[in-house]
Amino acid sequence: MDRKKVCKKSSAKKKMMSIELKREIIEKHEQGVRVVDLSRQYGRSTSMICSVLKRKESIKSVTPAKGLTIISKLRTSLHENMEKLLMVWVTEKQLQGDTLTQTIICEKARAIYGDLLKQTPQTSIDEASEERKCSEKGKDQ
């Protein structure tokens, strides 16, 4: 009895698009390039191109922090300020020769974030998102 050949489906991997790429697509579309041509040029589906064009106002208005290519809806200017202050603190500690662990960095991030929250008027920022973000950043380092 012959064995059947089983074809494994190769699922398409999710391709992330950087903000620069999205802006480039929007710019070319505004110059008159068709959606079908853009999808062929960038190797993306027409629905993905249409989704980018649908959100073009929000994509144009966003200014990502240095090194970021993906924008999260949870990020606020408070997070940006916290990251800048944390980077300054980390740099100072490294210049002093101190060893920094994930725990120490997360504690300092929480302290900076708490201080910034006290300085700003009452907002609807969730502190749990800050803790989640800190733990995710620690995994990357």
C-alpha positions in Angstrom: 0.0 0.0 0.0 1.4 3.4 -1.0 1.8 6.1 1.5 0.1 9.3 0.8 2.1 12.4 0.4 1.0 15.0 2.8 1.6 18.6 1.8 2.4 20.8 4.6 0.7 24.2 4.4 3.2 26.9 4.7 1.4 29.6 6.6 2.3 33.1 5.6 4.3 34.8 8.4 3.0 38.0 9.6 5.1 40.8 8.2 5.3 44.0 10.2 5.6 47.3 8.5 7.7 50.1 9.9 6.3 53.6 10.2 8.8 54.8 7.5 7.4 52.2 5.1 3.8 53.1 5.8 4.6 56.8 5.2 6.4 55.9 2.0 3.3 54.0 0.8 1.0 56.9 1.7 3.3 59.3 -0.1 3.3 57.2 -3.3 -0.5 56.8 -3.2 -0.9 60.5 -2.9 1.3 60.9 -6.0 -1.2 58.7 -7.9 0.2 55.2 -7.7 -2.6 52.6 -7.6 -3.2 50.3 -4.6 -2.6 47.2 -6.8 0.7 48.5 -8.0 1.7 49.4 -4.4 0.8 45.9 -3.2 3.0 44.3 -5.9 5.9 46.7 -5.3 6.0 46.1 -1.6 4.9 42.4 -1.6 1.9 43.0 0.6 -1.7 42.3 0.2 -4.0 45.0 -1.2 -6.1 44.8 2.0 -3.0 45.7 4.0 -2.2 48.6 1.8 -5.8 49.8 2.1 -5.6 49.5 5.9 -2.5 51.7 5.9 -4.2 54.3 3.6 -7.3 54.2 5.8 -5.3 55.2 8.8 -3.0 57.6 7.0 -3.9 60.6 9.2 -2.9 58.9 12.4 0.2 57.5 10.7 1.3 60.9 9.5 0.7 62.6 12.9 2.7 60.1 15.0 6.3 60.8 15.9 8.0 57.6 17.2 10.7 57.7 19.8 14.2 56.9 18.7 14.6 53.3 17.8 10.9 52.5 17.6 9.4 51.1 14.5 6.0 50.0 15.8 3.7 52.3 17.7 1.5 51.1 20.5 -1.7 52.8 21.4 -0.7 52.5 25.1 2.3 54.8 24.7 1.8 58.3 26.0 4.1 61.3 26.3 4.5 60.3 29.9 6.1 57.1 28.8 8.4 59.0 26.4 9.6 61.2 29.3 10.0 58.3 31.6 12.2 56.4 29.0 14.4 59.5 28.4 15.0 60.0 32.2 15.6 56.3 32.7 18.2 56.3 29.9 20.0 59.2 31.4 20.0 57.4 34.8 21.2 54.1 33.2 24.0 55.9 31.4 25.2 57.7 34.5 25.2 54.4 36.4 27.2 52.7 33.7 29.7 55.5 33.6 30.1 55.1 37.4 30.8 51.4 36.9 27.7 50.2 38.7 26.1 46.9 37.7 22.5 47.1 36.8 20.0 44.3 36.9 16.6 44.1 35.4 15.1 44.4 38.9 17.0 47.6 39.7 16.1 49.1 36.3 12.4 48.3 36.7 12.3 49.7 40.3 13.9 53.0 39.0 11.5 53.0 36.0 8.5 52.7 38.5 9.9 55.4 40.7 10.4 57.8 37.7 7.0 57.0 36.4 5.4 57.6 39.8 7.2 61.0 40.1 6.0 62.0 36.6 2.4 60.9 37.5 2.5 63.2 40.6 3.7 66.1 38.5 1.1 65.8 35.8 -2.6 66.5 36.3 -4.9 63.5 36.9 -5.0 61.4 33.7 -6.4 58.0 32.8 -3.0 56.4 32.5 -3.0 52.8 33.8 -0.1 52.0 36.1 -0.4 48.3 35.2 0.6 49.1 31.6 3.8 50.7 32.9 4.7 47.6 34.9 3.9 45.3 31.9 6.1 47.5 29.7 9.0 47.4 32.1 8.9 43.6 32.3 8.8 43.4 28.5 11.7 45.8 28.1 13.7 43.8 30.7 13.3 40.6 28.7 14.8 42.3 25.6 17.9 43.4 27.5 
